[in-house]
Protein backbone atom coordinates (compact mmCIF):
# COMPACT_ATOMS: atom_id res chain seq x y z
CA UNK A 1 0.00 0.00 0.00
CA UNK A 2 1.01 3.60 -0.52
CA UNK A 3 1.01 5.72 2.61
CA UNK A 4 -0.65 8.57 0.74
CA UNK A 5 -3.68 6.26 0.59
CA UNK A 6 -3.69 6.46 4.40
CA UNK A 7 -3.57 10.26 4.50
CA UNK A 8 0.17 10.87 4.67
CA UNK A 9 -0.23 14.28 3.02
CA UNK A 10 -2.69 15.31 5.71
CA UNK A 11 -1.05 13.92 8.85
CA UNK A 12 1.99 11.72 9.33
CA UNK A 13 0.87 10.56 12.77
CA UNK A 14 -2.63 9.68 11.58
CA UNK A 15 -1.25 7.75 8.59
CA UNK A 16 1.09 5.77 10.84
CA UNK A 17 -1.76 5.04 13.26
CA UNK A 18 -3.83 3.64 10.36
CA UNK A 19 -0.84 1.65 9.17
CA UNK A 20 -0.44 0.18 12.65
CA UNK A 21 -4.06 -0.99 12.64
CA UNK A 22 -3.57 -2.63 9.25
CA UNK A 23 -0.39 -4.33 10.46
CA UNK A 24 -2.25 -5.65 13.53
CA UNK A 25 -4.96 -7.07 11.28
CA UNK A 26 -2.32 -8.64 9.05
CA UNK A 27 -0.74 -10.29 12.09
CA UNK A 28 -4.09 -11.84 12.97
CA UNK A 29 -4.48 -13.03 9.37
CA UNK A 30 -0.88 -14.34 9.36
CA UNK A 31 0.13 -12.33 6.33
CA UNK A 32 2.38 -9.39 5.43
CA UNK A 33 1.84 -5.70 4.81
CA UNK A 34 3.91 -4.33 1.94
CA UNK A 35 4.58 -0.59 2.14
CA UNK A 36 5.12 0.84 -1.32
CA UNK A 37 7.57 3.64 -2.02
CA UNK A 38 6.40 6.74 -3.86
CA UNK A 39 8.24 9.74 -5.30
CA UNK A 40 11.28 11.14 -3.51
CA UNK A 41 9.25 13.73 -1.57
CA UNK A 42 7.84 10.83 0.46
CA UNK A 43 10.97 8.70 0.92
CA UNK A 44 12.02 9.95 4.37
CA UNK A 45 8.49 9.82 5.77
CA UNK A 46 7.86 6.36 4.35
CA UNK A 47 11.06 4.99 5.84
CA UNK A 48 10.29 6.60 9.20
CA UNK A 49 6.80 5.08 9.17
CA UNK A 50 8.36 1.69 8.48
CA UNK A 51 10.77 2.15 11.39
CA UNK A 52 7.86 2.88 13.72
CA UNK A 53 5.73 -0.14 12.80
CA UNK A 54 8.79 -2.41 12.59
CA UNK A 55 9.34 -1.91 16.34
CA UNK A 56 6.02 -3.67 16.99
CA UNK A 57 5.59 -5.99 14.01
CA UNK A 58 8.01 -8.33 12.26
CA UNK A 59 6.12 -8.79 9.01
CA UNK A 60 5.97 -5.34 7.29
CA UNK A 61 7.86 -5.10 4.00
CA UNK A 62 9.35 -1.83 2.76
CA UNK A 63 9.89 -1.09 -0.93
CA UNK A 64 13.14 0.62 -1.86
CA UNK A 65 13.99 2.02 -5.28
CA UNK A 66 17.33 1.18 -6.86
CA UNK A 67 17.37 4.27 -9.07
CA UNK A 68 17.63 6.67 -6.11
CA UNK A 69 21.24 7.47 -5.34
CA UNK A 70 20.46 7.46 -1.62
CA UNK A 71 19.19 3.87 -1.47
CA UNK A 72 22.49 2.17 -0.65
CA UNK A 73 22.82 4.44 2.38
CA UNK A 74 19.20 3.71 3.32
CA UNK A 75 19.85 -0.04 3.22
CA UNK A 76 22.87 0.38 5.47
CA UNK A 77 20.94 2.59 7.91
CA UNK A 78 18.06 0.11 8.09
CA UNK A 79 20.31 -2.92 8.61
CA UNK A 80 20.03 -2.99 12.46
CA UNK A 81 16.26 -3.50 12.11
CA UNK A 82 16.78 -6.64 9.98
CA UNK A 83 14.22 -5.25 7.54
CA UNK A 84 12.12 -7.11 5.00
CA UNK A 85 12.74 -5.27 1.74
CA UNK A 86 11.13 -5.27 -1.67
CA UNK A 87 13.69 -3.99 -4.16
CA UNK A 88 12.43 -2.37 -7.37
CA UNK A 89 14.07 -0.20 -10.01
CA UNK A 90 11.72 2.75 -9.49
CA UNK A 91 9.28 4.30 -11.94
CA UNK A 92 8.74 7.93 -10.95
CA UNK A 93 10.19 10.74 -13.06
CA UNK A 94 12.87 11.95 -10.64
CA UNK A 95 15.49 14.69 -11.13
CA UNK A 96 18.82 13.43 -12.43
CA UNK A 97 20.52 15.00 -9.40
CA UNK A 98 18.99 12.35 -7.14
CA UNK A 99 18.32 9.43 -9.49
CA UNK A 100 20.33 7.27 -11.86
CA UNK A 101 19.56 6.70 -15.52
CA UNK A 102 18.50 3.25 -16.81
CA UNK A 103 21.92 1.62 -17.04
CA UNK A 104 23.24 2.87 -13.72
CA UNK A 105 19.93 1.88 -12.13
CA UNK A 106 20.49 -1.66 -13.33
CA UNK A 107 23.98 -1.66 -11.84
CA UNK A 108 22.69 -0.20 -8.55
CA UNK A 109 20.01 -2.90 -8.40
CA UNK A 110 22.67 -5.57 -8.84
CA UNK A 111 24.83 -4.08 -6.08
CA UNK A 112 21.89 -3.76 -3.69
CA UNK A 113 20.90 -7.39 -4.15
CA UNK A 114 24.03 -8.58 -2.38
CA UNK A 115 23.58 -6.98 1.07
CA UNK A 116 19.83 -7.54 0.98
CA UNK A 117 20.01 -11.23 0.13
CA UNK A 118 22.84 -11.76 2.59
CA UNK A 119 21.60 -9.89 5.64
CA UNK A 120 17.83 -9.49 5.51
CA UNK A 121 15.31 -12.21 6.50
CA UNK A 122 13.17 -11.58 3.42
CA UNK A 123 13.86 -9.92 0.07
CA UNK A 124 11.30 -9.35 -2.66
CA UNK A 125 13.16 -9.09 -5.98
CA UNK A 126 10.73 -6.91 -7.93
CA UNK A 127 11.84 -7.01 -11.55
CA UNK A 128 11.02 -8.41 -14.98
CA UNK A 129 14.65 -7.89 -16.04
CA UNK A 130 16.02 -11.37 -16.72
CA UNK A 131 19.61 -10.23 -16.24
CA UNK A 132 18.83 -9.13 -12.67
CA UNK A 133 16.81 -12.27 -12.00
CA UNK A 134 19.86 -14.33 -13.00
CA UNK A 135 22.12 -12.16 -10.83
CA UNK A 136 19.87 -12.86 -7.83
CA UNK A 137 19.76 -16.62 -8.37
CA UNK A 138 23.49 -16.87 -9.03
CA UNK A 139 24.38 -14.88 -5.92
CA UNK A 140 21.95 -16.90 -3.77
CA UNK A 141 23.43 -20.14 -5.08
CA UNK A 142 27.00 -18.93 -4.49
CA UNK A 143 26.25 -17.90 -0.91
CA UNK A 144 23.97 -20.85 -0.11
CA UNK A 145 21.04 -18.55 0.63
CA UNK A 146 17.87 -20.64 1.08
CA UNK A 147 15.15 -20.11 -1.51
CA UNK A 148 12.61 -19.31 1.21
CA UNK A 149 14.54 -16.13 2.13
CA UNK A 150 13.60 -14.36 -1.10
CA UNK A 151 11.07 -14.37 -3.90
CA UNK A 152 10.54 -12.81 -7.30
CA UNK A 153 7.70 -10.34 -7.80
CA UNK A 154 6.17 -9.48 -11.16
CA UNK A 155 3.04 -8.02 -12.70
CA UNK A 156 0.18 -10.12 -13.98
CA UNK A 157 0.63 -10.75 -17.70
CA UNK A 158 4.29 -9.71 -17.89
CA UNK A 159 7.02 -12.28 -18.58
CA UNK A 160 4.90 -15.31 -17.78
CA UNK A 161 7.60 -17.41 -19.46
CA UNK A 162 10.07 -16.22 -16.85
CA UNK A 163 7.57 -16.84 -14.05
CA UNK A 164 7.10 -20.42 -15.28
CA UNK A 165 10.83 -20.96 -15.44
CA UNK A 166 11.45 -19.68 -11.93
CA UNK A 167 8.67 -21.81 -10.47
CA UNK A 168 10.06 -24.88 -12.27
CA UNK A 169 13.42 -24.16 -10.64
CA UNK A 170 11.81 -24.02 -7.20
CA UNK A 171 11.80 -20.25 -6.57
CA UNK A 172 8.91 -18.33 -5.10
CA UNK A 173 7.04 -16.03 -7.47
CA UNK A 174 4.48 -13.42 -6.41
CA UNK A 175 2.22 -12.00 -9.13
CA UNK A 176 0.71 -8.56 -8.52
CA UNK A 177 -2.90 -8.41 -9.72
CA UNK A 178 -4.70 -5.05 -9.39
CA UNK A 179 -8.40 -5.98 -9.25
CA UNK A 180 -11.54 -5.67 -7.17
CA UNK A 181 -12.90 -8.96 -5.84
CA UNK A 182 -16.32 -9.89 -7.17
CA UNK A 183 -15.74 -7.78 -10.29
CA UNK A 184 -12.79 -9.44 -11.96
CA UNK A 185 -12.08 -13.19 -12.03
CA UNK A 186 -8.54 -14.34 -11.31
CA UNK A 187 -8.02 -17.25 -13.69
CA UNK A 188 -4.25 -17.04 -13.37
CA UNK A 189 -4.31 -17.77 -9.65
CA UNK A 190 -6.88 -20.55 -10.02
CA UNK A 191 -5.00 -22.26 -12.80
CA UNK A 192 -1.61 -21.79 -11.21
CA UNK A 193 -1.93 -22.27 -7.43
CA UNK A 194 1.85 -22.41 -6.96
CA UNK A 195 2.06 -18.68 -7.72
CA UNK A 196 1.03 -16.34 -4.92
CA UNK A 197 -1.27 -13.52 -6.09
CA UNK A 198 -1.11 -10.16 -4.37
CA UNK A 199 -4.13 -7.90 -4.72
CA UNK A 200 -4.10 -4.18 -4.06
CA UNK A 201 -7.74 -3.45 -3.39
CA UNK A 202 -10.72 -4.25 -1.18
CA UNK A 203 -13.47 -6.70 -2.09
CA UNK A 204 -16.24 -4.07 -2.07
CA UNK A 205 -16.64 -0.32 -1.57
CA UNK A 206 -16.33 0.45 2.13
CA UNK A 207 -16.70 3.77 3.92
CA UNK A 208 -14.32 2.51 6.58
CA UNK A 209 -11.67 1.78 3.97
CA UNK A 210 -12.22 4.75 1.69
CA UNK A 211 -12.72 7.65 4.11
CA UNK A 212 -11.45 10.33 4.09
CA UNK A 213 -10.80 9.67 0.41
CA UNK A 214 -14.04 9.33 -1.63
CA UNK A 215 -14.35 6.50 -4.11
CA UNK A 216 -14.59 7.40 -7.76
CA UNK A 217 -16.77 5.68 -10.33
CA UNK A 218 -14.83 5.00 -13.51
CA UNK A 219 -15.02 2.91 -16.64
CA UNK A 220 -12.34 0.30 -16.37
CA UNK A 221 -10.94 -0.78 -19.71
CA UNK A 222 -10.12 -4.33 -18.74
CA UNK A 223 -7.78 -5.01 -21.63
CA UNK A 224 -6.86 -8.49 -20.45
CA UNK A 225 -9.66 -9.54 -18.13
CA UNK A 226 -13.04 -8.78 -19.70
CA UNK A 227 -15.49 -6.14 -20.81
CA UNK A 228 -15.52 -2.54 -19.53
CA UNK A 229 -17.92 -1.69 -16.74
CA UNK A 230 -18.28 0.94 -14.04
CA UNK A 231 -16.57 0.05 -10.76
CA UNK A 232 -15.43 1.91 -7.68
CA UNK A 233 -11.71 2.39 -8.06
CA UNK A 234 -9.82 4.29 -5.36
CA UNK A 235 -6.83 2.28 -6.59
CA UNK A 236 -7.22 3.56 -10.20
CA UNK A 237 -3.70 5.09 -10.42
CA UNK A 238 -2.19 1.67 -9.59
CA UNK A 239 -4.27 -0.07 -12.24
CA UNK A 240 -3.70 2.62 -14.85
CA UNK A 241 0.06 2.40 -14.45
CA UNK A 242 0.02 -1.39 -14.56
CA UNK A 243 -2.11 -1.28 -17.71
CA UNK A 244 0.46 0.93 -19.42
CA UNK A 245 3.02 -1.81 -18.83
CA UNK A 246 0.74 -4.73 -19.67
CA UNK A 247 -0.62 -3.45 -22.97
CA UNK A 248 2.69 -3.38 -24.89
CA UNK A 249 3.49 -6.88 -23.62
CA UNK A 250 0.28 -8.81 -24.00
CA UNK A 251 1.08 -9.78 -27.58
CA UNK A 252 4.82 -10.11 -26.97
CA UNK A 253 5.31 -12.20 -23.81
CA UNK A 254 9.03 -12.53 -24.46
CA UNK A 255 9.67 -8.78 -24.50
CA UNK A 256 11.42 -7.45 -21.40
CA UNK A 257 9.42 -4.79 -19.54
CA UNK A 258 11.41 -3.12 -16.79
CA UNK A 259 9.75 0.28 -16.55
CA UNK A 260 7.65 -0.72 -13.56
CA UNK A 261 10.03 -3.01 -11.71
C-alpha positions as CSV (number, residue, x, y, z in Angstrom):
1,X,0.0,0.0,0.0
2,X,1.0,3.6,-0.5
3,X,1.0,5.7,2.6
4,X,-0.7,8.6,0.7
5,X,-3.7,6.3,0.6
6,X,-3.7,6.5,4.4
7,X,-3.6,10.3,4.5
8,X,0.2,10.9,4.7
9,X,-0.2,14.3,3.0
10,X,-2.7,15.3,5.7
11,X,-1.1,13.9,8.8
12,X,2.0,11.7,9.3
13,X,0.9,10.6,12.8
14,X,-2.6,9.7,11.6
15,X,-1.3,7.8,8.6
16,X,1.1,5.8,10.8
17,X,-1.8,5.0,13.3
18,X,-3.8,3.6,10.4
19,X,-0.8,1.7,9.2
20,X,-0.4,0.2,12.6
21,X,-4.1,-1.0,12.6
22,X,-3.6,-2.6,9.3
23,X,-0.4,-4.3,10.5
24,X,-2.2,-5.6,13.5
25,X,-5.0,-7.1,11.3
26,X,-2.3,-8.6,9.1
27,X,-0.7,-10.3,12.1
28,X,-4.1,-11.8,13.0
29,X,-4.5,-13.0,9.4
30,X,-0.9,-14.3,9.4
31,X,0.1,-12.3,6.3
32,X,2.4,-9.4,5.4
33,X,1.8,-5.7,4.8
34,X,3.9,-4.3,1.9
35,X,4.6,-0.6,2.1
36,X,5.1,0.8,-1.3
37,X,7.6,3.6,-2.0
38,X,6.4,6.7,-3.9
39,X,8.2,9.7,-5.3
40,X,11.3,11.1,-3.5
41,X,9.2,13.7,-1.6
42,X,7.8,10.8,0.5
43,X,11.0,8.7,0.9
44,X,12.0,9.9,4.4
45,X,8.5,9.8,5.8
46,X,7.9,6.4,4.4
47,X,11.1,5.0,5.8
48,X,10.3,6.6,9.2
49,X,6.8,5.1,9.2
50,X,8.4,1.7,8.5
51,X,10.8,2.1,11.4
52,X,7.9,2.9,13.7
53,X,5.7,-0.1,12.8
54,X,8.8,-2.4,12.6
55,X,9.3,-1.9,16.3
56,X,6.0,-3.7,17.0
57,X,5.6,-6.0,14.0
58,X,8.0,-8.3,12.3
59,X,6.1,-8.8,9.0
60,X,6.0,-5.3,7.3
61,X,7.9,-5.1,4.0
62,X,9.4,-1.8,2.8
63,X,9.9,-1.1,-0.9
64,X,13.1,0.6,-1.9
65,X,14.0,2.0,-5.3
66,X,17.3,1.2,-6.9
67,X,17.4,4.3,-9.1
68,X,17.6,6.7,-6.1
69,X,21.2,7.5,-5.3
70,X,20.5,7.5,-1.6
71,X,19.2,3.9,-1.5
72,X,22.5,2.2,-0.6
73,X,22.8,4.4,2.4
74,X,19.2,3.7,3.3
75,X,19.9,0.0,3.2
76,X,22.9,0.4,5.5
77,X,20.9,2.6,7.9
78,X,18.1,0.1,8.1
79,X,20.3,-2.9,8.6
80,X,20.0,-3.0,12.5
81,X,16.3,-3.5,12.1
82,X,16.8,-6.6,10.0
83,X,14.2,-5.3,7.5
84,X,12.1,-7.1,5.0
85,X,12.7,-5.3,1.7
86,X,11.1,-5.3,-1.7
87,X,13.7,-4.0,-4.2
88,X,12.4,-2.4,-7.4
89,X,14.1,-0.2,-10.0
90,X,11.7,2.7,-9.5
91,X,9.3,4.3,-11.9
92,X,8.7,7.9,-11.0
93,X,10.2,10.7,-13.1
94,X,12.9,11.9,-10.6
95,X,15.5,14.7,-11.1
96,X,18.8,13.4,-12.4
97,X,20.5,15.0,-9.4
98,X,19.0,12.4,-7.1
99,X,18.3,9.4,-9.5
100,X,20.3,7.3,-11.9
101,X,19.6,6.7,-15.5
102,X,18.5,3.3,-16.8
103,X,21.9,1.6,-17.0
104,X,23.2,2.9,-13.7
105,X,19.9,1.9,-12.1
106,X,20.5,-1.7,-13.3
107,X,24.0,-1.7,-11.8
108,X,22.7,-0.2,-8.6
109,X,20.0,-2.9,-8.4
110,X,22.7,-5.6,-8.8
111,X,24.8,-4.1,-6.1
112,X,21.9,-3.8,-3.7
113,X,20.9,-7.4,-4.2
114,X,24.0,-8.6,-2.4
115,X,23.6,-7.0,1.1
116,X,19.8,-7.5,1.0
117,X,20.0,-11.2,0.1
118,X,22.8,-11.8,2.6
119,X,21.6,-9.9,5.6
120,X,17.8,-9.5,5.5
121,X,15.3,-12.2,6.5
122,X,13.2,-11.6,3.4
123,X,13.9,-9.9,0.1
124,X,11.3,-9.3,-2.7
125,X,13.2,-9.1,-6.0
126,X,10.7,-6.9,-7.9
127,X,11.8,-7.0,-11.5
128,X,11.0,-8.4,-15.0
129,X,14.7,-7.9,-16.0
130,X,16.0,-11.4,-16.7
131,X,19.6,-10.2,-16.2
132,X,18.8,-9.1,-12.7
133,X,16.8,-12.3,-12.0
134,X,19.9,-14.3,-13.0
135,X,22.1,-12.2,-10.8
136,X,19.9,-12.9,-7.8
137,X,19.8,-16.6,-8.4
138,X,23.5,-16.9,-9.0
139,X,24.4,-14.9,-5.9
140,X,22.0,-16.9,-3.8
141,X,23.4,-20.1,-5.1
142,X,27.0,-18.9,-4.5
143,X,26.3,-17.9,-0.9
144,X,24.0,-20.9,-0.1
145,X,21.0,-18.5,0.6
146,X,17.9,-20.6,1.1
147,X,15.2,-20.1,-1.5
148,X,12.6,-19.3,1.2
149,X,14.5,-16.1,2.1
150,X,13.6,-14.4,-1.1
151,X,11.1,-14.4,-3.9
152,X,10.5,-12.8,-7.3
153,X,7.7,-10.3,-7.8
154,X,6.2,-9.5,-11.2
155,X,3.0,-8.0,-12.7
156,X,0.2,-10.1,-14.0
157,X,0.6,-10.7,-17.7
158,X,4.3,-9.7,-17.9
159,X,7.0,-12.3,-18.6
160,X,4.9,-15.3,-17.8
161,X,7.6,-17.4,-19.5
162,X,10.1,-16.2,-16.8
163,X,7.6,-16.8,-14.1
164,X,7.1,-20.4,-15.3
165,X,10.8,-21.0,-15.4
166,X,11.4,-19.7,-11.9
167,X,8.7,-21.8,-10.5
168,X,10.1,-24.9,-12.3
169,X,13.4,-24.2,-10.6
170,X,11.8,-24.0,-7.2
171,X,11.8,-20.3,-6.6
172,X,8.9,-18.3,-5.1
173,X,7.0,-16.0,-7.5
174,X,4.5,-13.4,-6.4
175,X,2.2,-12.0,-9.1
176,X,0.7,-8.6,-8.5
177,X,-2.9,-8.4,-9.7
178,X,-4.7,-5.1,-9.4
179,X,-8.4,-6.0,-9.2
180,X,-11.5,-5.7,-7.2
181,X,-12.9,-9.0,-5.8
182,X,-16.3,-9.9,-7.2
183,X,-15.7,-7.8,-10.3
184,X,-12.8,-9.4,-12.0
185,X,-12.1,-13.2,-12.0
186,X,-8.5,-14.3,-11.3
187,X,-8.0,-17.3,-13.7
188,X,-4.2,-17.0,-13.4
189,X,-4.3,-17.8,-9.6
190,X,-6.9,-20.5,-10.0
191,X,-5.0,-22.3,-12.8
192,X,-1.6,-21.8,-11.2
193,X,-1.9,-22.3,-7.4
194,X,1.8,-22.4,-7.0
195,X,2.1,-18.7,-7.7
196,X,1.0,-16.3,-4.9
197,X,-1.3,-13.5,-6.1
198,X,-1.1,-10.2,-4.4
199,X,-4.1,-7.9,-4.7
200,X,-4.1,-4.2,-4.1
201,X,-7.7,-3.4,-3.4
202,X,-10.7,-4.3,-1.2
203,X,-13.5,-6.7,-2.1
204,X,-16.2,-4.1,-2.1
205,X,-16.6,-0.3,-1.6
206,X,-16.3,0.4,2.1
207,X,-16.7,3.8,3.9
208,X,-14.3,2.5,6.6
209,X,-11.7,1.8,4.0
210,X,-12.2,4.7,1.7
211,X,-12.7,7.7,4.1
212,X,-11.5,10.3,4.1
213,X,-10.8,9.7,0.4
214,X,-14.0,9.3,-1.6
215,X,-14.3,6.5,-4.1
216,X,-14.6,7.4,-7.8
217,X,-16.8,5.7,-10.3
218,X,-14.8,5.0,-13.5
219,X,-15.0,2.9,-16.6
220,X,-12.3,0.3,-16.4
221,X,-10.9,-0.8,-19.7
222,X,-10.1,-4.3,-18.7
223,X,-7.8,-5.0,-21.6
224,X,-6.9,-8.5,-20.4
225,X,-9.7,-9.5,-18.1
226,X,-13.0,-8.8,-19.7
227,X,-15.5,-6.1,-20.8
228,X,-15.5,-2.5,-19.5
229,X,-17.9,-1.7,-16.7
230,X,-18.3,0.9,-14.0
231,X,-16.6,0.1,-10.8
232,X,-15.4,1.9,-7.7
233,X,-11.7,2.4,-8.1
234,X,-9.8,4.3,-5.4
235,X,-6.8,2.3,-6.6
236,X,-7.2,3.6,-10.2
237,X,-3.7,5.1,-10.4
238,X,-2.2,1.7,-9.6
239,X,-4.3,-0.1,-12.2
240,X,-3.7,2.6,-14.9
241,X,0.1,2.4,-14.4
242,X,0.0,-1.4,-14.6
243,X,-2.1,-1.3,-17.7
244,X,0.5,0.9,-19.4
245,X,3.0,-1.8,-18.8
246,X,0.7,-4.7,-19.7
247,X,-0.6,-3.4,-23.0
248,X,2.7,-3.4,-24.9
249,X,3.5,-6.9,-23.6
250,X,0.3,-8.8,-24.0
251,X,1.1,-9.8,-27.6
252,X,4.8,-10.1,-27.0
253,X,5.3,-12.2,-23.8
254,X,9.0,-12.5,-24.5
255,X,9.7,-8.8,-24.5
256,X,11.4,-7.5,-21.4
257,X,9.4,-4.8,-19.5
258,X,11.4,-3.1,-16.8
259,X,9.8,0.3,-16.5
260,X,7.6,-0.7,-13.6
261,X,10.0,-3.0,-11.7
